[in-house]
Amino acid sequence: MTKILITGGTGLVGKHLSKELKAKGYEVAILSRNPKQENEYKWDISNDYIDEKALKNTSYIIHLAGAGIVEKRWTNKRKKILINSRVDSANLLFKKTKEFNIPLKGFISASGIGYYGGITSNIIFTETDAPKNDFISKICVAWENAAEQFESINIPVTILRTGVVLSKKGGALKKMNTPLFLSILGTGKQFMPWIHIEDLSNLFIKAIEDNNFKGIFNTVAPNEDTNSSFTKALAKVLKKLVLPIHAPSFVLKLILGELAIILLKGSRVSSKKITKQYQFKFNNLTDALKDIYTL
Ligand SMILES: NC(=O)c1ccc[n+]([C@@H]2O[C@H](COP(=O)([O-])OP(=O)(O)OC[C@H]3O[C@@H](n4cnc5c(N)ncnc54)[C@H](OP(=O)(O)O)[C@@H]3O)[C@@H](O)[C@H]2O)c1
């Protein structure tokens, strides 16, 4: 049985992916700071520790671990946690893979479309575009560089630059789905590239099963939405109202500080490369939302 080790496998994406992998007959192990289940193993990134049993016989590592980007204000301390939880963790995986001599067949890492920076414009960013200089872009660059170290020991790397993940069980939709009204943020013109969790999960599995699926991919659905079109589509599916006034940018900046950029700015991201290799189940936002809310 092929063994897949998922870091942060206890999170939104990891839980869904684990279930799908198990259904396909893979053995799944999870690295967690607080292991609870039988297949969960301890790691302690700041103390350079990984339970060796987690890595034993592993064929692929899927690196999803990372502190929540929109969970807390970006103080200097929080910024370090956001970076270290993704980068020091990948460095530790690299070190232990070599130390324990694990013959990995692939290292697959999440990244974000934040790589292209917090920018609202009509430029359509593709995988070969340069990163920007803001904090969200810097996280992604450091995260991807840490993942790419595996190539130096001839282990193929796949990196998925992911848009907003749509799932009923958590993430952005849960935050947007407030009891009465939904609100458009700032101008509402910021792009909001998204992907249904089922397509994302399929893409992580494709990175295991398809030898040609290596390198960097924007994992975003082909249909483009802005914060305004997204909020309106969500309201329609949920049969709720959209607040008649937009949530003002300055208020969000006051409440959230620098982190507000994630909500108020949004790059237009190309899905051209990924659609050459993968046929999306959910291209259209309304269909994706209906699927999520009618299950
Ligand atoms: N969800 C999205 O919309 C989205 C979009 C783009 C990119 N991504 C990226 O994709 C990855 C998976 O997303 P997700 O939504 O599944 O995330 P999630 O639900 O927040 O789960 C991430 C997991 O990372 C671990 N973690 C949290 N803080 C950590 C820390 N300080 N140090 C080490 N591990 C820590 C946790 O596992 P334990 O508590 O078990 O250790 C947690 O279950 C993340 O890296 C995320 O940034 C997500």
The ligand as a MOL file (V3000), in Angstrom:
LIG
                    3D

  0  0  0     0  0            999 V3000
M  V30 BEGIN CTAB
M  V30 COUNTS 48 52 0 0 0
M  V30 BEGIN ATOM
M  V30 1 N -8.2770 27.1620 2.8990 0
M  V30 2 C -7.9450 28.0270 1.9450 0
M  V30 3 O -8.8060 28.7920 1.4350 0
M  V30 4 C -6.5230 28.0790 1.4420 0
M  V30 5 C -6.2180 28.8810 0.3150 0
M  V30 6 C -4.9020 28.9360 -0.1480 0
M  V30 7 C -3.9040 28.2250 0.4990 0
M  V30 8 N -4.2260 27.4610 1.6010 0 CHG=1
M  V30 9 C -3.1460 26.7740 2.3060 0
M  V30 10 O -3.3640 25.3750 2.2710 0
M  V30 11 C -2.9490 24.7800 3.4950 0
M  V30 12 C -4.1040 23.9680 4.0720 0
M  V30 13 O -5.2160 24.8460 4.2350 0
M  V30 14 P -6.3810 24.5300 5.2890 0
M  V30 15 O -7.4900 25.4400 4.9610 0
M  V30 16 O -6.6150 23.0640 5.3660 0 CHG=-1
M  V30 17 O -5.6940 25.0280 6.6420 0
M  V30 18 P -6.1880 24.7550 8.1530 0
M  V30 19 O -7.5580 24.2040 8.1810 0
M  V30 20 O -5.9230 26.0230 8.9020 0
M  V30 21 O -5.1890 23.6070 8.6390 0
M  V30 22 C -3.8050 23.7880 8.6640 0
M  V30 23 C -3.1840 22.8150 9.6330 0
M  V30 24 O -1.8650 23.3100 9.8980 0
M  V30 25 C -1.4860 23.0040 11.2250 0
M  V30 26 N -0.9830 24.2280 11.8810 0
M  V30 27 C -1.6870 25.3250 12.2700 0
M  V30 28 N -0.8750 26.1970 12.8830 0
M  V30 29 C 0.3610 25.6410 12.8700 0
M  V30 30 C 1.6320 26.0450 13.3630 0
M  V30 31 N 1.7820 27.2080 14.0070 0
M  V30 32 N 2.6890 25.2160 13.1860 0
M  V30 33 C 2.5280 24.0170 12.5430 0
M  V30 34 N 1.3610 23.5660 12.0750 0
M  V30 35 C 0.2960 24.3830 12.2340 0
M  V30 36 C -2.7210 22.5050 11.9840 0
M  V30 37 O -2.5380 21.1180 12.2810 0
M  V30 38 P -2.2590 20.5990 13.7960 0
M  V30 39 O -3.0320 21.4830 14.7110 0
M  V30 40 O -2.7630 19.1980 13.7740 0
M  V30 41 O -0.7860 20.6930 13.9960 0
M  V30 42 C -3.8690 22.7230 10.9940 0
M  V30 43 O -4.8090 21.6890 11.0250 0
M  V30 44 C -2.5100 25.9170 4.4110 0
M  V30 45 O -1.1150 26.0110 4.4100 0
M  V30 46 C -3.1340 27.1360 3.7810 0
M  V30 47 O -2.4050 28.3330 3.9970 0
M  V30 48 C -5.5080 27.3670 2.0690 0
M  V30 END ATOM
M  V30 BEGIN BOND
M  V30 1 1 1 2
M  V30 2 2 2 3
M  V30 3 1 2 4
M  V30 4 1 4 5
M  V30 5 2 4 48
M  V30 6 2 5 6
M  V30 7 1 6 7
M  V30 8 2 7 8
M  V30 9 1 8 9
M  V30 10 1 8 48
M  V30 11 1 9 10
M  V30 12 1 9 46
M  V30 13 1 10 11
M  V30 14 1 11 12
M  V30 15 1 11 44
M  V30 16 1 12 13
M  V30 17 1 13 14
M  V30 18 2 14 15
M  V30 19 1 14 16
M  V30 20 1 14 17
M  V30 21 1 17 18
M  V30 22 2 18 19
M  V30 23 1 18 20
M  V30 24 1 18 21
M  V30 25 1 21 22
M  V30 26 1 22 23
M  V30 27 1 23 24
M  V30 28 1 23 42
M  V30 29 1 24 25
M  V30 30 1 25 26
M  V30 31 1 25 36
M  V30 32 1 26 27
M  V30 33 1 26 35
M  V30 34 2 27 28
M  V30 35 1 28 29
M  V30 36 1 29 30
M  V30 37 2 29 35
M  V30 38 1 30 31
M  V30 39 2 30 32
M  V30 40 1 32 33
M  V30 41 2 33 34
M  V30 42 1 34 35
M  V30 43 1 36 37
M  V30 44 1 36 42
M  V30 45 1 37 38
M  V30 46 2 38 39
M  V30 47 1 38 40
M  V30 48 1 38 41
M  V30 49 1 42 43
M  V30 50 1 44 45
M  V30 51 1 44 46
M  V30 52 1 46 47
M  V30 END BOND
M  V30 END CTAB
M  END
